[in-house]
Each structure stands twice: as structure tokens, then as C-alpha cells.
């Protein structure tokens, strides 16, 4: 029996404008998180189609139940992120083109790659989420709390549920494919594709969101891009388009915590990786306890104020 719960969440994105710069204290993290919203819509659409295709190949009833709960959780994430993206598109209509490009990248994977590859893609990427999201949730006081509570609550909910189903994608992959060698061989192309999609989203932000509203070059999260931009300033014959300052979202976080997350990402791609052994963010347990107690987790930081 799977332990996963499917929680339907709504974050009132239609009630009033959603700012692109939803955490004014950290514009780089705001931009990064917005790119994750765009990626999540395309990625989770691919997962739904992939599980539908893989289900006939799953012979273990418990794995089939895990797959069903996993895909239904991911479907809820996609719906909520689409509401967030739609709110941004209402404010910046050109972002519809960017979202279409992101979704098209995942649609091409669905059409052009075998289900084994997409199972590996999902297993590899999902395996990185626990160490990455632990870094973010352990530092929620600076990354989430200062921002728009709807957007912050969306990401906190999504990230704690990713921690909850941290083993699901690997369980499904192992049941259908069962080859760590294949998963590792596919990893380089998988993460190139992930970075390509994030880059597409960030480039779209630079085009369609005015600098005075995003405050940063949305592509500054890419180290090679930052290096090229700096080089162009010193070499006049290289045309440089100034898209704004280039801070990094995690510059203020302790270096040790960033290194721990990096080690966790590397470990997640090794043979016999078991996500059940990962250290989990303390905030996840608090979130699940509050949800069970009836707390309004869609307003994580302001529920008491909203209630009054």
C-alpha cells in the first residue's frame, strides 16, 4: 500500500496580481522559482503520459498503486503551477510563447524517446529533488517567508510532496527497466535537457519581463553565461546585451549547506541509490502535521492573519 496522499490545493492566484518579483529581497531566487513553475508544467505533463504508457508494463500491484498515486500528485502540481504561470502571463502576455516553448520541449521527448528513457529521466531528476529542496526548505526564512505568500506556499507544498514521494520514480523505473547502468548512461543527456528548458524559460523572462520589474538578468543562474557576459564587457568586438545585474539565488546561504546539497545530487545518480536514506528537511514534517491538523497551508505564513 502506498503512503502517498493526493492533496488538491488552490492558491488564489486569480484574486489579485501575482508579481514576477514575488520575493523582492531575492530577485534571483524569484526568477529561478518562476522558471521551475514553467518547467513543472511541461515535465509533469510528460510524466502523466509516461505513466499511462508504462502501466501495462508494471506487473507488481503495489508498484502500480505507487505509480497511480505518484502521477495523481504530479497532476495536482501541474495544475497549481499552471495557475501561477497563467497569472504571470496575464501580466506579461509574451510569456505564453515562452511557456509554449517549454511544453513543446517535453512533448518532443514524449514523441521521440522510448518510455524507458522517460522513466530514467523522471527517476534521475526526481532523485535530485530531496537534497536540493532540503537546502531551500531549511532556509525558508530568507527564500520563501519574505515573498508573496501564495507563491511561497505553492513551492513549499510542491517541495514537501516531492520529499514525500522521493522514492516513487525510482521504484517505477526499477520495476519496468531495472538497470542502474542505463539510468547512469542517460543522465548526461537528461540533465542537458533540463538545463536547456530552464534556459528557455529564463531567456523568455529577459525578453518579456521588463528589467525594472525583474531586477536581475534571469539567465544569471548559469555560470557559463555569467562568464561570457563579463568577458564581453572587456572585449568590445563581442556584442553584449545588458540584461541587468547577475547575482545568484543562493549567494547568502552557508557554503557548507550548498556543498552538502551538491554531494547529495551526485550521490542521487549513483547505482543502488535509495532516497529513503536521505536526510529530510524539518519543515516537511511540520507541513504534514499542520495539514493534518487543518491548518490553511495555502497561506503558509499568513493563515492566521487571513483567518482573522
C-alpha positions in Angstrom: 0.0 0.0 0.0 1.3 3.4 -0.9 1.5 6.1 1.8 1.1 9.0 -0.7 -1.8 11.3 -0.3 -3.3 13.4 -3.2 -4.0 16.9 -1.9 -5.9 19.3 -4.0 -4.5 22.8 -3.4 -5.5 26.2 -4.7 -3.5 29.4 -4.1 -5.9 32.3 -5.1 -3.6 33.4 -8.0 -6.7 34.9 -9.7 -7.6 37.1 -6.7 -5.1 39.8 -7.4 -1.9 40.3 -9.5 1.0 38.0 -9.0 4.3 39.9 -9.2 7.2 38.4 -11.2 9.4 39.6 -8.4 7.5 37.8 -5.7 10.4 37.8 -3.3 11.7 41.4 -3.5 14.6 40.6 -1.2 16.0 37.9 -3.6 15.2 38.7 -7.2 17.4 35.9 -8.5 15.5 33.3 -6.5 12.2 34.8 -7.6 13.3 34.3 -11.2 14.6 30.8 -10.6 11.4 29.7 -8.9 9.3 31.2 -11.8 11.4 29.1 -14.2 10.7 26.0 -12.1 7.0 26.7 -12.4 7.3 26.7 -16.2 9.4 23.6 -16.2 7.0 21.8 -13.8 4.1 22.2 -16.2 5.9 20.5 -19.1 7.7 17.9 -17.0 4.6 16.8 -15.2 2.6 16.6 -18.5 5.3 14.3 -19.7 5.0 12.2 -16.5 1.3 11.7 -16.9 1.7 10.5 -20.5 4.7 8.3 -19.5 2.8 6.6 -16.6 -0.1 5.9 -18.9 2.3 4.2 -21.3 4.2 2.4 -18.6 1.2 1.0 -16.7 0.8 -2.1 -18.9 4.5 -2.9 -18.2 4.1 -2.9 -14.4 3.3 -6.3 -13.1 3.6 -5.7 -9.3 0.2 -4.4 -8.0 2.0 -2.4 -5.2 4.2 -0.6 -7.8 1.1 0.1 -9.9 -0.6 1.6 -6.9 2.5 3.7 -6.2 2.6 4.9 -9.8 -1.1 5.9 -9.7 -0.6 7.9 -6.5 2.6 9.4 -7.9 1.0 10.6 -11.1 -2.0 12.0 -9.4 0.2 14.1 -7.0 2.2 15.3 -10.0 -1.1 16.2 -11.8 -2.1 18.4 -8.9 1.4 20.1 -9.0 1.0 20.8 -12.7 -2.5 22.3 -12.2 -1.2 24.7 -9.5 1.9 25.7 -11.4 -0.2 26.4 -14.5 -2.4 28.8 -12.3 0.8 30.5 -11.3 2.1 30.7 -14.8 -1.3 32.0 -16.1 -1.1 34.8 -13.5 2.3 35.8 -14.8 1.1 35.6 -18.4 -1.9 37.9 -17.7 0.6 40.5 -16.6 3.2 39.7 -19.3 1.4 38.2 -22.3 4.6 37.4 -24.2 5.3 34.7 -21.6 2.7 32.5 -23.2 5.2 32.0 -26.0 7.8 31.0 -23.5 5.5 28.5 -21.8 4.6 27.0 -25.1 8.3 26.5 -26.0 8.9 24.8 -22.6 5.9 22.5 -23.0 7.0 21.7 -26.6 10.4 20.5 -25.4 8.7 17.9 -23.2 6.2 17.0 -25.9 9.1 16.2 -28.2 10.5 13.8 -25.6 7.2 12.1 -25.3 7.0 11.6 -29.1 10.7 10.9 -29.9 12.0 8.9 -27.0 11.1 5.4 -25.6 9.3 5.1 -22.4 12.4 3.6 -20.8 14.3 6.9 -21.4 11.4 9.0 -19.9 11.3 6.7 -16.9 15.1 7.2 -16.5 14.6 11.0 -17.0 12.0 11.1 -14.2 13.9 8.9 -11.9 17.2 10.8 -12.3 15.6 14.3 -12.0 13.3 13.3 -9.1 16.3 11.8 -7.2 18.0 15.2 -7.1 15.0 16.9 -5.5 15.4 15.8 -1.9 18.9 17.3 -1.4 18.0 20.4 -3.5 14.7 21.1 -1.8 16.1 20.4 1.7 18.6 23.2 1.0 15.7 25.5 0.1 13.3 24.5 2.8 16.0 24.6 5.5 16.4 28.3 4.5 12.8 29.2 4.1 13.2 32.2 6.3 15.0 34.1 3.5 13.9 32.2 0.4 10.2 32.0 1.0 8.9 33.9 4.0 9.7 37.4 2.7 7.7 36.8 -0.5 4.2 36.7 -1.8 2.6 34.1 0.4 0.6 32.4 -2.4 3.8 31.8 -4.4 5.8 30.8 -1.4 3.0 28.4 -0.2 2.8 26.8 -3.7 6.5 26.0 -3.7 6.6 24.8 -0.1 3.7 22.4 -0.8 5.2 21.2 -4.0 8.6 20.6 -2.5 7.4 18.8 0.6 5.3 16.5 -1.6 8.4 15.8 -3.7 10.1 14.8 -0.5 7.1 12.6 0.3 7.2 10.7 -3.0 11.0 10.8 -3.2 11.3 7.1 -3.9 8.3 6.7 -6.3 10.1 7.4 -9.6 12.9 5.1 -8.8 10.5 2.3 -7.7 8.7 2.6 -11.0 11.9 2.7 -13.1 13.3 -0.3 -11.3 10.1 -2.2 -11.8 10.0 -1.6 -15.6 13.6 -1.1 -16.6 15.7 -2.1 -13.6 19.1 -1.1 -14.9 21.3 1.4 -13.0 23.7 1.3 -15.9 21.1 2.5 -18.3 19.9 5.2 -15.9 23.5 6.5 -15.4 24.2 6.4 -19.2 21.2 8.5 -19.9 22.0 11.1 -17.1 24.2 13.4 -19.1 21.6 13.9 -21.9 18.8 14.2 -19.3 20.4 17.0 -17.4 21.4 18.8 -20.6 17.7 18.8 -21.5 16.7 20.0 -18.0 19.2 22.9 -18.3 18.0 23.7 -21.8 14.4 24.0 -20.7 15.3 26.2 -17.7 17.4 28.3 -20.0 14.5 28.7 -22.4 12.3 29.9 -19.6 14.9 32.4 -18.3 15.6 33.8 -21.8 11.9 34.3 -22.2 11.8 36.2 -18.9 14.6 38.5 -20.2 12.6 39.2 -23.3 9.1 39.6 -22.0 9.5 41.0 -18.4 11.0 44.5 -18.2 14.2 44.8 -16.2 12.7 47.3 -13.8 10.3 44.5 -12.7 12.6 41.5 -12.7 15.7 43.5 -11.3 18.2 40.8 -12.5 19.4 39.1 -15.6 17.2 36.0 -15.4 20.0 33.9 -17.1 22.5 34.8 -14.3 21.9 31.4 -12.7 24.0 29.9 -15.5 27.7 30.2 -14.6 28.9 30.0 -18.2 26.5 32.8 -19.2 27.8 35.0 -16.4 31.4 34.4 -17.6 30.6 35.2 -21.2 28.7 38.4 -20.2 31.7 39.6 -18.1 34.1 38.7 -21.0 32.0 40.7 -23.5 32.4 43.8 -21.4 36.1 43.6 -21.8 36.1 42.8 -25.4 34.2 45.5 -27.4 34.1 43.4 -30.6 31.8 41.0 -28.8 28.3 42.4 -28.7 26.9 42.3 -25.1 23.3 42.8 -24.3 23.0 44.1 -20.8 20.0 42.3 -19.2 20.7 43.5 -15.7 22.7 42.5 -12.6 23.8 38.9 -12.2 23.5 37.8 -8.6 23.0 34.2 -7.7 20.0 33.0 -5.7 21.9 31.1 -3.0 24.8 33.5 -2.5 23.7 34.3 1.0 23.3 30.6 2.1 26.1 28.9 4.1 28.6 27.4 1.8 28.6 24.1 3.8 24.9 23.6 3.2 25.4 24.3 -0.5 28.2 21.7 -0.7 26.0 19.1 1.2 23.3 19.6 -1.4 25.8 19.2 -4.2 27.1 16.0 -2.7 23.5 14.8 -2.4 22.9 15.5 -6.0 25.9 13.5 -7.1 25.0 10.6 -4.7 21.5 10.5 -6.1 22.8 9.4 -9.5 24.9 6.5 -8.3 23.9 2.8 -8.5 21.7 1.5 -5.8 20.7 4.9 -4.6 17.9 4.7 -2.1 16.1 8.0 -1.5 14.6 6.6 1.7 18.0 7.1 3.4 18.2 10.8 2.6 18.2 13.4 5.3 14.9 15.3 5.1 14.0 18.9 5.7 12.5 19.5 9.1 9.9 21.8 7.5 8.3 18.8 5.7 7.3 17.2 9.0 5.9 20.5 10.2 3.9 20.9 7.0 2.4 17.5 7.1 1.4 17.9 10.8 -0.2 21.3 10.1 -2.1 19.9 7.1 -3.5 17.0 9.1 -4.5 19.5 11.8 -6.5 21.6 9.3 -4.1 24.5 9.0 -4.5 26.6 5.9 -1.3 25.5 4.2 -2.2 27.5 1.1 -1.3 30.6 3.2 1.7 29.1 4.9 2.9 32.3 6.5 -0.3 34.3 6.7 -3.0 31.8 7.5 -3.7 33.3 11.0 -4.0 36.8 9.5 -6.3 35.6 6.7 -8.5 33.8 9.3 -8.9 37.0 11.2 
